[in-house]
Amino acid sequence: MGALTIFGDGDRVPTVAEMVTILNYSLQQYHHGLNINDAYNIFDEWLAQGNSATDFISVIVDVYKVSGLFKDGGSAEKN
């Protein structure tokens, strides 16, 4: 699965498992001691704070922007 395929052609919402997996991988450079269960705990805390799973998409988009996969306008980078 490529990083951008979780959005399909812009016609689908990523699953919780996909978003948490991306969160887990995004944490590895600076928090390599965290595992997938820790990422799920972070996601659960997000929900406990009154957010929805759909709201978490904006977090994933921000992760993609920081990584360079999305430009600030939200479009995919072309290499």
HTML snippet that shows the backbone in 3Dmol.js (N, CA, C, O; Angstrom):
<script src="https://3Dmol.org/build/3Dmol-min.js"></script>
<div id="view" style="width:600px;height:400px;position:relative"></div>
<script>
const pdb = `
ATOM      1  N   MET A   1       0.842  -1.176   0.000  1.00  0.00           N
ATOM      2  CA  MET A   1       0.000   0.000   0.000  1.00  0.00           C
ATOM      3  C   MET A   1       0.883   1.232   0.000  1.00  0.00           C
ATOM      4  O   MET A   1       1.731   1.386   0.878  1.00  0.00           O
ATOM      5  N   GLY A   2       0.697   2.101  -0.962  1.00  0.00           N
ATOM      6  CA  GLY A   2       1.412   3.360  -0.992  1.00  0.00           C
ATOM      7  C   GLY A   2       0.788   4.342  -0.016  1.00  0.00           C
ATOM      8  O   GLY A   2      -0.386   4.218   0.333  1.00  0.00           O
ATOM      9  N   ALA A   3       1.557   5.300   0.417  1.00  0.00           N
ATOM     10  CA  ALA A   3       1.105   6.242   1.439  1.00  0.00           C
ATOM     11  C   ALA A   3      -0.147   7.004   1.019  1.00  0.00           C
ATOM     12  O   ALA A   3      -1.023   7.254   1.848  1.00  0.00           O
ATOM     13  N   LEU A   4      -0.243   7.369  -0.229  1.00  0.00           N
ATOM     14  CA  LEU A   4      -1.379   8.179  -0.672  1.00  0.00           C
ATOM     15  C   LEU A   4      -2.598   7.350  -1.055  1.00  0.00           C
ATOM     16  O   LEU A   4      -3.679   7.904  -1.251  1.00  0.00           O
ATOM     17  N   THR A   5      -2.445   6.033  -1.164  1.00  0.00           N
ATOM     18  CA  THR A   5      -3.575   5.205  -1.585  1.00  0.00           C
ATOM     19  C   THR A   5      -4.664   5.124  -0.535  1.00  0.00           C
ATOM     20  O   THR A   5      -5.773   4.685  -0.841  1.00  0.00           O
ATOM     21  N   ILE A   6      -4.383   5.535   0.699  1.00  0.00           N
ATOM     22  CA  ILE A   6      -5.430   5.473   1.718  1.00  0.00           C
ATOM     23  C   ILE A   6      -6.576   6.423   1.409  1.00  0.00           C
ATOM     24  O   ILE A   6      -7.665   6.272   1.964  1.00  0.00           O
ATOM     25  N   PHE A   7      -6.354   7.396   0.536  1.00  0.00           N
ATOM     26  CA  PHE A   7      -7.402   8.332   0.149  1.00  0.00           C
ATOM     27  C   PHE A   7      -8.063   7.951  -1.167  1.00  0.00           C
ATOM     28  O   PHE A   7      -8.971   8.645  -1.624  1.00  0.00           O
ATOM     29  N   GLY A   8      -7.623   6.861  -1.784  1.00  0.00           N
ATOM     30  CA  GLY A   8      -8.155   6.471  -3.088  1.00  0.00           C
ATOM     31  C   GLY A   8      -7.941   7.609  -4.072  1.00  0.00           C
ATOM     32  O   GLY A   8      -6.863   8.200  -4.135  1.00  0.00           O
ATOM     33  N   ASP A   9      -8.957   7.899  -4.819  1.00  0.00           N
ATOM     34  CA  ASP A   9      -8.930   9.060  -5.727  1.00  0.00           C
ATOM     35  C   ASP A   9      -9.635  10.239  -5.079  1.00  0.00           C
ATOM     36  O   ASP A   9     -10.236  11.071  -5.759  1.00  0.00           O
ATOM     37  N   GLY A  10      -9.554  10.297  -3.754  1.00  0.00           N
ATOM     38  CA  GLY A  10     -10.259  11.324  -3.008  1.00  0.00           C
ATOM     39  C   GLY A  10     -11.692  10.920  -2.722  1.00  0.00           C
ATOM     40  O   GLY A  10     -12.507  11.737  -2.293  1.00  0.00           O
ATOM     41  N   ASP A  11     -11.992   9.644  -2.965  1.00  0.00           N
ATOM     42  CA  ASP A  11     -13.361   9.160  -2.834  1.00  0.00           C
ATOM     43  C   ASP A  11     -13.583   8.257  -1.627  1.00  0.00           C
ATOM     44  O   ASP A  11     -14.647   7.651  -1.497  1.00  0.00           O
ATOM     45  N   ARG A  12     -12.595   8.161  -0.744  1.00  0.00           N
ATOM     46  CA  ARG A  12     -12.770   7.287   0.407  1.00  0.00           C
ATOM     47  C   ARG A  12     -12.123   7.891   1.648  1.00  0.00           C
ATOM     48  O   ARG A  12     -11.204   8.705   1.566  1.00  0.00           O
ATOM     49  N   VAL A  13     -12.623   7.472   2.777  1.00  0.00           N
ATOM     50  CA  VAL A  13     -12.087   7.887   4.065  1.00  0.00           C
ATOM     51  C   VAL A  13     -11.168   6.767   4.545  1.00  0.00           C
ATOM     52  O   VAL A  13     -11.551   5.598   4.499  1.00  0.00           O
ATOM     53  N   PRO A  14      -9.969   7.103   5.002  1.00  0.00           N
ATOM     54  CA  PRO A  14      -9.071   6.060   5.495  1.00  0.00           C
ATOM     55  C   PRO A  14      -9.664   5.348   6.707  1.00  0.00           C
ATOM     56  O   PRO A  14     -10.399   5.945   7.493  1.00  0.00           O
ATOM     57  N   THR A  15      -9.335   4.074   6.845  1.00  0.00           N
ATOM     58  CA  THR A  15      -9.792   3.326   8.013  1.00  0.00           C
ATOM     59  C   THR A  15      -8.988   3.746   9.233  1.00  0.00           C
ATOM     60  O   THR A  15      -7.915   4.336   9.111  1.00  0.00           O
ATOM     61  N   VAL A  16      -9.513   3.440  10.399  1.00  0.00           N
ATOM     62  CA  VAL A  16      -8.793   3.718  11.639  1.00  0.00           C
ATOM     63  C   VAL A  16      -7.452   2.985  11.634  1.00  0.00           C
ATOM     64  O   VAL A  16      -6.429   3.554  12.013  1.00  0.00           O
ATOM     65  N   ALA A  17      -7.459   1.734  11.208  1.00  0.00           N
ATOM     66  CA  ALA A  17      -6.213   0.957  11.171  1.00  0.00           C
ATOM     67  C   ALA A  17      -5.171   1.622  10.279  1.00  0.00           C
ATOM     68  O   ALA A  17      -3.993   1.662  10.633  1.00  0.00           O
ATOM     69  N   GLU A  18      -5.588   2.144   9.129  1.00  0.00           N
ATOM     70  CA  GLU A  18      -4.653   2.821   8.228  1.00  0.00           C
ATOM     71  C   GLU A  18      -4.092   4.083   8.871  1.00  0.00           C
ATOM     72  O   GLU A  18      -2.889   4.338   8.805  1.00  0.00           O
ATOM     73  N   MET A  19      -4.963   4.868   9.492  1.00  0.00           N
ATOM     74  CA  MET A  19      -4.512   6.119  10.099  1.00  0.00           C
ATOM     75  C   MET A  19      -3.578   5.863  11.280  1.00  0.00           C
ATOM     76  O   MET A  19      -2.577   6.562  11.440  1.00  0.00           O
ATOM     77  N   VAL A  20      -3.894   4.876  12.101  1.00  0.00           N
ATOM     78  CA  VAL A  20      -3.043   4.575  13.254  1.00  0.00           C
ATOM     79  C   VAL A  20      -1.701   4.016  12.791  1.00  0.00           C
ATOM     80  O   VAL A  20      -0.672   4.300  13.403  1.00  0.00           O
ATOM     81  N   THR A  21      -1.699   3.237  11.733  1.00  0.00           N
ATOM     82  CA  THR A  21      -0.442   2.721  11.183  1.00  0.00           C
ATOM     83  C   THR A  21       0.435   3.874  10.700  1.00  0.00           C
ATOM     84  O   THR A  21       1.642   3.877  10.944  1.00  0.00           O
ATOM     85  N   ILE A  22      -0.157   4.844  10.023  1.00  0.00           N
ATOM     86  CA  ILE A  22       0.600   6.016   9.573  1.00  0.00           C
ATOM     87  C   ILE A  22       1.129   6.789  10.766  1.00  0.00           C
ATOM     88  O   ILE A  22       2.283   7.217  10.767  1.00  0.00           O
ATOM     89  N   LEU A  23       0.295   6.973  11.782  1.00  0.00           N
ATOM     90  CA  LEU A  23       0.745   7.639  13.002  1.00  0.00           C
ATOM     91  C   LEU A  23       1.938   6.908  13.594  1.00  0.00           C
ATOM     92  O   LEU A  23       2.937   7.531  13.951  1.00  0.00           O
ATOM     93  N   ASN A  24       1.837   5.589  13.699  1.00  0.00           N
ATOM     94  CA  ASN A  24       2.921   4.788  14.259  1.00  0.00           C
ATOM     95  C   ASN A  24       4.226   4.986  13.487  1.00  0.00           C
ATOM     96  O   ASN A  24       5.274   5.225  14.087  1.00  0.00           O
ATOM     97  N   TYR A  25       4.164   4.888  12.176  1.00  0.00           N
ATOM     98  CA  TYR A  25       5.378   5.064  11.372  1.00  0.00           C
ATOM     99  C   TYR A  25       5.919   6.489  11.462  1.00  0.00           C
ATOM    100  O   TYR A  25       7.132   6.695  11.425  1.00  0.00           O
ATOM    101  N   SER A  26       5.029   7.469  11.580  1.00  0.00           N
ATOM    102  CA  SER A  26       5.489   8.860  11.648  1.00  0.00           C
ATOM    103  C   SER A  26       6.205   9.153  12.962  1.00  0.00           C
ATOM    104  O   SER A  26       7.002  10.089  13.031  1.00  0.00           O
ATOM    105  N   LEU A  27       5.940   8.388  13.985  1.00  0.00           N
ATOM    106  CA  LEU A  27       6.579   8.587  15.290  1.00  0.00           C
ATOM    107  C   LEU A  27       7.962   7.947  15.393  1.00  0.00           C
ATOM    108  O   LEU A  27       8.716   8.258  16.315  1.00  0.00           O
ATOM    109  N   GLN A  28       8.298   7.072  14.476  1.00  0.00           N
ATOM    110  CA  GLN A  28       9.474   6.231  14.643  1.00  0.00           C
ATOM    111  C   GLN A  28      10.807   6.971  14.662  1.00  0.00           C
ATOM    112  O   GLN A  28      11.721   6.534  15.360  1.00  0.00           O
ATOM    113  N   GLN A  29      10.957   8.059  13.934  1.00  0.00           N
ATOM    114  CA  GLN A  29      12.247   8.747  13.911  1.00  0.00           C
ATOM    115  C   GLN A  29      12.624   9.295  15.283  1.00  0.00           C
ATOM    116  O   GLN A  29      13.769   9.156  15.711  1.00  0.00           O
ATOM    117  N   TYR A  30      11.680   9.909  15.969  1.00  0.00           N
ATOM    118  CA  TYR A  30      11.997  10.556  17.241  1.00  0.00           C
ATOM    119  C   TYR A  30      11.473   9.801  18.458  1.00  0.00           C
ATOM    120  O   TYR A  30      11.871  10.076  19.591  1.00  0.00           O
ATOM    121  N   HIS A  31      10.579   8.850  18.213  1.00  0.00           N
ATOM    122  CA  HIS A  31       9.985   8.075  19.316  1.00  0.00           C
ATOM    123  C   HIS A  31       9.990   6.599  18.941  1.00  0.00           C
ATOM    124  O   HIS A  31       8.955   5.934  18.994  1.00  0.00           O
ATOM    125  N   HIS A  32      11.160   6.090  18.560  1.00  0.00           N
ATOM    126  CA  HIS A  32      11.273   4.728  18.033  1.00  0.00           C
ATOM    127  C   HIS A  32      10.928   3.652  19.046  1.00  0.00           C
ATOM    128  O   HIS A  32      10.771   2.489  18.673  1.00  0.00           O
ATOM    129  N   GLY A  33      10.806   4.008  20.313  1.00  0.00           N
ATOM    130  CA  GLY A  33      10.425   3.033  21.324  1.00  0.00           C
ATOM    131  C   GLY A  33       8.929   2.768  21.368  1.00  0.00           C
ATOM    132  O   GLY A  33       8.483   1.832  22.032  1.00  0.00           O
ATOM    133  N   LEU A  34       8.141   3.593  20.657  1.00  0.00           N
ATOM    134  CA  LEU A  34       6.691   3.404  20.641  1.00  0.00           C
ATOM    135  C   LEU A  34       6.319   2.336  19.625  1.00  0.00           C
ATOM    136  O   LEU A  34       6.945   2.226  18.571  1.00  0.00           O
ATOM    137  N   ASN A  35       5.303   1.556  19.945  1.00  0.00           N
ATOM    138  CA  ASN A  35       4.856   0.521  19.016  1.00  0.00           C
ATOM    139  C   ASN A  35       3.411   0.795  18.587  1.00  0.00           C
ATOM    140  O   ASN A  35       2.829   1.816  18.955  1.00  0.00           O
ATOM    141  N   ILE A  36       2.847  -0.115  17.818  1.00  0.00           N
ATOM    142  CA  ILE A  36       1.502   0.091  17.279  1.00  0.00           C
ATOM    143  C   ILE A  36       0.467   0.206  18.398  1.00  0.00           C
ATOM    144  O   ILE A  36      -0.503   0.952  18.265  1.00  0.00           O
ATOM    145  N   ASN A  37       0.661  -0.521  19.494  1.00  0.00           N
ATOM    146  CA  ASN A  37      -0.270  -0.403  20.619  1.00  0.00           C
ATOM    147  C   ASN A  37      -0.215   0.988  21.225  1.00  0.00           C
ATOM    148  O   ASN A  37      -1.244   1.531  21.626  1.00  0.00           O
ATOM    149  N   ASP A  38       0.973   1.569  21.296  1.00  0.00           N
ATOM    150  CA  ASP A  38       1.103   2.946  21.783  1.00  0.00           C
ATOM    151  C   ASP A  38       0.383   3.917  20.850  1.00  0.00           C
ATOM    152  O   ASP A  38      -0.258   4.862  21.308  1.00  0.00           O
ATOM    153  N   ALA A  39       0.490   3.683  19.545  1.00  0.00           N
ATOM    154  CA  ALA A  39      -0.191   4.546  18.572  1.00  0.00           C
ATOM    155  C   ALA A  39      -1.709   4.442  18.747  1.00  0.00           C
ATOM    156  O   ALA A  39      -2.415   5.446  18.654  1.00  0.00           O
ATOM    157  N   TYR A  40      -2.208   3.233  18.999  1.00  0.00           N
ATOM    158  CA  TYR A  40      -3.646   3.078  19.262  1.00  0.00           C
ATOM    159  C   TYR A  40      -4.034   3.792  20.554  1.00  0.00           C
ATOM    160  O   TYR A  40      -5.122   4.364  20.636  1.00  0.00           O
ATOM    161  N   ASN A  41      -3.172   3.770  21.556  1.00  0.00           N
ATOM    162  CA  ASN A  41      -3.450   4.488  22.804  1.00  0.00           C
ATOM    163  C   ASN A  41      -3.525   5.989  22.559  1.00  0.00           C
ATOM    164  O   ASN A  41      -4.372   6.671  23.136  1.00  0.00           O
ATOM    165  N   ILE A  42      -2.642   6.508  21.705  1.00  0.00           N
ATOM    166  CA  ILE A  42      -2.685   7.926  21.338  1.00  0.00           C
ATOM    167  C   ILE A  42      -4.009   8.241  20.640  1.00  0.00           C
ATOM    168  O   ILE A  42      -4.657   9.246  20.936  1.00  0.00           O
ATOM    169  N   PHE A  43      -4.397   7.375  19.717  1.00  0.00           N
ATOM    170  CA  PHE A  43      -5.661   7.561  19.004  1.00  0.00           C
ATOM    171  C   PHE A  43      -6.840   7.496  19.984  1.00  0.00           C
ATOM    172  O   PHE A  43      -7.765   8.304  19.897  1.00  0.00           O
ATOM    173  N   ASP A  44      -6.806   6.544  20.906  1.00  0.00           N
ATOM    174  CA  ASP A  44      -7.882   6.436  21.902  1.00  0.00           C
ATOM    175  C   ASP A  44      -7.970   7.692  22.754  1.00  0.00           C
ATOM    176  O   ASP A  44      -9.065   8.143  23.089  1.00  0.00           O
ATOM    177  N   GLU A  45      -6.821   8.259  23.106  1.00  0.00           N
ATOM    178  CA  GLU A  45      -6.812   9.507  23.877  1.00  0.00           C
ATOM    179  C   GLU A  45      -7.418  10.641  23.049  1.00  0.00           C
ATOM    180  O   GLU A  45      -8.145  11.481  23.581  1.00  0.00           O
ATOM    181  N   TRP A  46      -7.121  10.665  21.765  1.00  0.00           N
ATOM    182  CA  TRP A  46      -7.703  11.644  20.847  1.00  0.00           C
ATOM    183  C   TRP A  46      -9.230  11.565  20.906  1.00  0.00           C
ATOM    184  O   TRP A  46      -9.910  12.588  20.991  1.00  0.00           O
ATOM    185  N   LEU A  47      -9.758  10.343  20.861  1.00  0.00           N
ATOM    186  CA  LEU A  47     -11.203  10.148  20.922  1.00  0.00           C
ATOM    187  C   LEU A  47     -11.756  10.554  22.287  1.00  0.00           C
ATOM    188  O   LEU A  47     -12.830  11.149  22.375  1.00  0.00           O
ATOM    189  N   ALA A  48     -11.019  10.230  23.346  1.00  0.00           N
ATOM    190  CA  ALA A  48     -11.459  10.553  24.707  1.00  0.00           C
ATOM    191  C   ALA A  48     -11.558  12.061  24.935  1.00  0.00           C
ATOM    192  O   ALA A  48     -12.288  12.515  25.816  1.00  0.00           O
ATOM    193  N   GLN A  49     -10.824  12.829  24.139  1.00  0.00           N
ATOM    194  CA  GLN A  49     -10.860  14.283  24.259  1.00  0.00           C
ATOM    195  C   GLN A  49     -12.020  14.895  23.482  1.00  0.00           C
ATOM    196  O   GLN A  49     -12.110  16.116  23.354  1.00  0.00           O
ATOM    197  N   GLY A  50     -12.906  14.048  22.964  1.00  0.00           N
ATOM    198  CA  GLY A  50     -14.103  14.535  22.286  1.00  0.00           C
ATOM    199  C   GLY A  50     -13.986  14.663  20.787  1.00  0.00           C
ATOM    200  O   GLY A  50     -14.895  15.176  20.133  1.00  0.00           O
ATOM    201  N   ASN A  51     -12.883  14.203  20.235  1.00  0.00           N
ATOM    202  CA  ASN A  51     -12.708  14.245  18.786  1.00  0.00           C
ATOM    203  C   ASN A  51     -13.306  12.992  18.166  1.00  0.00           C
ATOM    204  O   ASN A  51     -13.572  12.012  18.862  1.00  0.00           O
ATOM    205  N   SER A  52     -13.515  13.029  16.860  1.00  0.00           N
ATOM    206  CA  SER A  52     -14.027  11.855  16.154  1.00  0.00           C
ATOM    207  C   SER A  52     -12.920  11.227  15.316  1.00  0.00           C
ATOM    208  O   SER A  52     -11.883  11.839  15.060  1.00  0.00           O
ATOM    209  N   ALA A  53     -13.167   9.998  14.900  1.00  0.00           N
ATOM    210  CA  ALA A  53     -12.206   9.313  14.030  1.00  0.00           C
ATOM    211  C   ALA A  53     -12.033  10.091  12.726  1.00  0.00           C
ATOM    212  O   ALA A  53     -10.929  10.167  12.188  1.00  0.00           O
ATOM    213  N   THR A  54     -13.116  10.662  12.223  1.00  0.00           N
ATOM    214  CA  THR A  54     -13.039  11.450  10.990  1.00  0.00           C
ATOM    215  C   THR A  54     -12.181  12.702  11.189  1.00  0.00           C
ATOM    216  O   THR A  54     -11.475  13.121  10.271  1.00  0.00           O
ATOM    217  N   ASP A  55     -12.238  13.294  12.370  1.00  0.00           N
ATOM    218  CA  ASP A  55     -11.409  14.462  12.672  1.00  0.00           C
ATOM    219  C   ASP A  55      -9.924  14.120  12.597  1.00  0.00           C
ATOM    220  O   ASP A  55      -9.097  14.992  12.330  1.00  0.00           O
ATOM    221  N   PHE A  56      -9.587  12.857  12.832  1.00  0.00           N
ATOM    222  CA  PHE A  56      -8.176  12.437  12.833  1.00  0.00           C
ATOM    223  C   PHE A  56      -7.557  12.520  11.439  1.00  0.00           C
ATOM    224  O   PHE A  56      -6.334  12.547  11.302  1.00  0.00           O
ATOM    225  N   ILE A  57      -8.394  12.559  10.415  1.00  0.00           N
ATOM    226  CA  ILE A  57      -7.874  12.698   9.046  1.00  0.00           C
ATOM    227  C   ILE A  57      -7.028  13.952   8.928  1.00  0.00           C
ATOM    228  O   ILE A  57      -6.004  13.938   8.245  1.00  0.00           O
ATOM    229  N   SER A  58      -7.434  15.039   9.580  1.00  0.00           N
ATOM    230  CA  SER A  58      -6.651  16.280   9.503  1.00  0.00           C
ATOM    231  C   SER A  58      -5.264  16.094  10.117  1.00  0.00           C
ATOM    232  O   SER A  58      -4.303  16.715   9.662  1.00  0.00           O
ATOM    233  N   VAL A  59      -5.149  15.255  11.134  1.00  0.00           N
ATOM    234  CA  VAL A  59      -3.844  14.945  11.725  1.00  0.00           C
ATOM    235  C   VAL A  59      -2.985  14.217  10.705  1.00  0.00           C
ATOM    236  O   VAL A  59      -1.808  14.538  10.540  1.00  0.00           O
ATOM    237  N   ILE A  60      -3.563  13.242  10.022  1.00  0.00           N
ATOM    238  CA  ILE A  60      -2.821  12.470   9.017  1.00  0.00           C
ATOM    239  C   ILE A  60      -2.399  13.371   7.865  1.00  0.00           C
ATOM    240  O   ILE A  60      -1.281  13.250   7.364  1.00  0.00           O
ATOM    241  N   VAL A  61      -3.273  14.266   7.441  1.00  0.00           N
ATOM    242  CA  VAL A  61      -2.915  15.210   6.375  1.00  0.00           C
ATOM    243  C   VAL A  61      -1.751  16.089   6.830  1.00  0.00           C
ATOM    244  O   VAL A  61      -0.848  16.365   6.040  1.00  0.00           O
ATOM    245  N   ASP A  62      -1.756  16.532   8.082  1.00  0.00           N
ATOM    246  CA  ASP A  62      -0.633  17.319   8.604  1.00  0.00           C
ATOM    247  C   ASP A  62       0.659  16.504   8.613  1.00  0.00           C
ATOM    248  O   ASP A  62       1.726  17.029   8.293  1.00  0.00           O
ATOM    249  N   VAL A  63       0.569  15.232   8.977  1.00  0.00           N
ATOM    250  CA  VAL A  63       1.746  14.351   8.927  1.00  0.00           C
ATOM    251  C   VAL A  63       2.271  14.293   7.498  1.00  0.00           C
ATOM    252  O   VAL A  63       3.479  14.381   7.275  1.00  0.00           O
ATOM    253  N   TYR A  64       1.372  14.145   6.535  1.00  0.00           N
ATOM    254  CA  TYR A  64       1.780  14.087   5.130  1.00  0.00           C
ATOM    255  C   TYR A  64       2.420  15.409   4.681  1.00  0.00           C
ATOM    256  O   TYR A  64       3.396  15.398   3.931  1.00  0.00           O
ATOM    257  N   LYS A  65       1.881  16.534   5.131  1.00  0.00           N
ATOM    258  CA  LYS A  65       2.460  17.834   4.772  1.00  0.00           C
ATOM    259  C   LYS A  65       3.882  17.952   5.306  1.00  0.00           C
ATOM    260  O   LYS A  65       4.787  18.366   4.581  1.00  0.00           O
ATOM    261  N   VAL A  66       4.080  17.594   6.559  1.00  0.00           N
ATOM    262  CA  VAL A  66       5.409  17.686   7.173  1.00  0.00           C
ATOM    263  C   VAL A  66       6.395  16.764   6.464  1.00  0.00           C
ATOM    264  O   VAL A  66       7.570  17.099   6.311  1.00  0.00           O
ATOM    265  N   SER A  67       5.914  15.604   6.033  1.00  0.00           N
ATOM    266  CA  SER A  67       6.794  14.640   5.369  1.00  0.00           C
ATOM    267  C   SER A  67       7.127  15.059   3.942  1.00  0.00           C
ATOM    268  O   SER A  67       8.069  14.537   3.344  1.00  0.00           O
ATOM    269  N   GLY A  68       6.360  15.997   3.395  1.00  0.00           N
ATOM    270  CA  GLY A  68       6.581  16.422   2.015  1.00  0.00           C
ATOM    271  C   GLY A  68       5.710  15.691   1.008  1.00  0.00           C
ATOM    272  O   GLY A  68       5.794  15.966  -0.189  1.00  0.00           O
ATOM    273  N   LEU A  69       4.870  14.760   1.469  1.00  0.00           N
ATOM    274  CA  LEU A  69       3.989  14.046   0.542  1.00  0.00           C
ATOM    275  C   LEU A  69       2.894  14.946  -0.009  1.00  0.00           C
ATOM    276  O   LEU A  69       2.465  14.779  -1.151  1.00  0.00           O
ATOM    277  N   PHE A  70       2.437  15.905   0.801  1.00  0.00           N
ATOM    278  CA  PHE A  70       1.448  16.889   0.354  1.00  0.00           C
ATOM    279  C   PHE A  70       2.086  18.258   0.394  1.00  0.00           C
ATOM    280  O   PHE A  70       2.864  18.573   1.295  1.00  0.00           O
ATOM    281  N   LYS A  71       1.747  19.067  -0.592  1.00  0.00           N
ATOM    282  CA  LYS A  71       2.110  20.475  -0.525  1.00  0.00           C
ATOM    283  C   LYS A  71       1.101  21.138   0.385  1.00  0.00           C
ATOM    284  O   LYS A  71       0.119  20.502   0.768  1.00  0.00           O
ATOM    285  N   ASP A  72       1.306  22.389   0.745  1.00  0.00           N
ATOM    286  CA  ASP A  72       0.386  23.092   1.638  1.00  0.00           C
ATOM    287  C   ASP A  72      -1.023  23.137   1.087  1.00  0.00           C
ATOM    288  O   ASP A  72      -1.981  23.201   1.858  1.00  0.00           O
ATOM    289  N   GLY A  73      -1.174  23.104  -0.217  1.00  0.00           N
ATOM    290  CA  GLY A  73      -2.510  23.109  -0.819  1.00  0.00           C
ATOM    291  C   GLY A  73      -3.193  21.764  -0.736  1.00  0.00           C
ATOM    292  O   GLY A  73      -4.353  21.647  -1.131  1.00  0.00           O
ATOM    293  N   GLY A  74      -2.509  20.733  -0.231  1.00  0.00           N
ATOM    294  CA  GLY A  74      -3.121  19.430  -0.076  1.00  0.00           C
ATOM    295  C   GLY A  74      -2.914  18.494  -1.250  1.00  0.00           C
ATOM    296  O   GLY A  74      -3.336  17.339  -1.197  1.00  0.00           O
ATOM    297  N   SER A  75      -2.270  18.969  -2.315  1.00  0.00           N
ATOM    298  CA  SER A  75      -2.057  18.099  -3.453  1.00  0.00           C
ATOM    299  C   SER A  75      -0.827  17.233  -3.237  1.00  0.00           C
ATOM    300  O   SER A  75       0.085  17.588  -2.491  1.00  0.00           O
ATOM    301  N   ALA A  76      -0.827  16.105  -3.899  1.00  0.00           N
ATOM    302  CA  ALA A  76       0.290  15.174  -3.770  1.00  0.00           C
ATOM    303  C   ALA A  76       1.510  15.717  -4.490  1.00  0.00           C
ATOM    304  O   ALA A  76       1.407  16.346  -5.543  1.00  0.00           O
ATOM    305  N   GLU A  77       2.666  15.461  -3.899  1.00  0.00           N
ATOM    306  CA  GLU A  77       3.926  15.841  -4.525  1.00  0.00           C
ATOM    307  C   GLU A  77       4.169  14.939  -5.740  1.00  0.00           C
ATOM    308  O   GLU A  77       3.896  13.740  -5.694  1.00  0.00           O
ATOM    309  N   LYS A  78       4.668  15.505  -6.789  1.00  0.00           N
ATOM    310  CA  LYS A  78       5.067  14.744  -7.977  1.00  0.00           C
ATOM    311  C   LYS A  78       6.572  14.736  -8.048  1.00  0.00           C
ATOM    312  O   LYS A  78       7.203  15.792  -8.035  1.00  0.00           O
ATOM    313  N   ASN A  79       7.145  13.577  -8.122  1.00  0.00           N
ATOM    314  CA  ASN A  79       8.617  13.461  -8.236  1.00  0.00           C
ATOM    315  C   ASN A  79       9.001  13.045  -9.612  1.00  0.00           C
ATOM    316  O   ASN A  79      10.187  12.894  -9.904  1.00  0.00           O
TER     317      ASN A  79
END
`;
const viewer = $3Dmol.createViewer("view");
viewer.addModel(pdb, "pdb");
viewer.setStyle({}, {cartoon: {color: "spectrum"}});
viewer.zoomTo();
viewer.render();
</script>
